[in-house]
Amino acid sequence: MTNATDLLDEASSGPFSVPVLSASAPVLCLVIPTLGEAGNVRNALDRIRLSLGPLAISYQLIVVDDDSGDGTENIVQELADEDPRIHLVVRRGERGLAGAIAHGWENSKAEILGAIDADLQHPPELLTQLWDAMGRGHDVVVASRYAKTGGVPMWNPARRLVSRLAVWMTVPLQRPDIFVCDPMSGFFLVRRSCIDDLALQKRGFKILLEILVRGKIGSVVEVPFTFGSRLAGRSKASVKVAWDYLLLLRRLSKQKRTDPPFQTLPCDEPAAPRA
């Protein structure tokens, strides 16, 4: 039976660490953070495995659950008992997508690390395109809502505006040579070598932005996708999430390596409304 005690050591608070999982490490580790996703997680894991199957690569799926208490843990454990590539980790007394993702990565030896939501708003079928892009030598591959042909058709105007403003606020932090239109994405792949010396922040929901600002990134590509509708459960957006995001921006502003220009954004939509 695969469980958190057998699989993982406690995540360290220092630089990115790699406890031993097995003698033969998988090529890809995909972390699926969950909180109240009992209605989605089985379908998500099934679709992820179907998508990764044709790639013929060794992989592990680490579901990091923040003690949902809604049955998510039982569903994942049942699947883990049937498929050794699935692992369950339950964090107790902790919350936050960024911390959950970092926790999973810290306990894998895979060369390629990734994240995807369990709510199916990130289409698992896009994983093949992300993997193909990694195969072309990119350090980070981002599933992007704001790259050309991507979109968020189900969002109301207010949510669209808030999201675009949040992206606009990242412009001073991003490097111009690897500028990303959707640095807020929670669906991406990254090479371990790009972040192996970082102590990633554990608070909040946005981990990709920190990787782009602080990581040893040489090449980034965005793969457009249409953001889907949540099929079950509730959104995790809240005032606290917004506050944590502002704190992240403040911290990263002190660590930025360059000052990207504001005047040009290589994206289809304007980052903020014109006066």
Helices and strands as residue ranges (DSSP letters): H 4-7, E 28-34, H 41-52, G 53-55, E 59-65, H 72-82, E 86-90, H 97-106, E 112-115, G 124-126, H 127-135, E 140-144, H 157-168, G 176-178, E 188-191, G 192-194, H 208-214, E 220-224, H 239-253
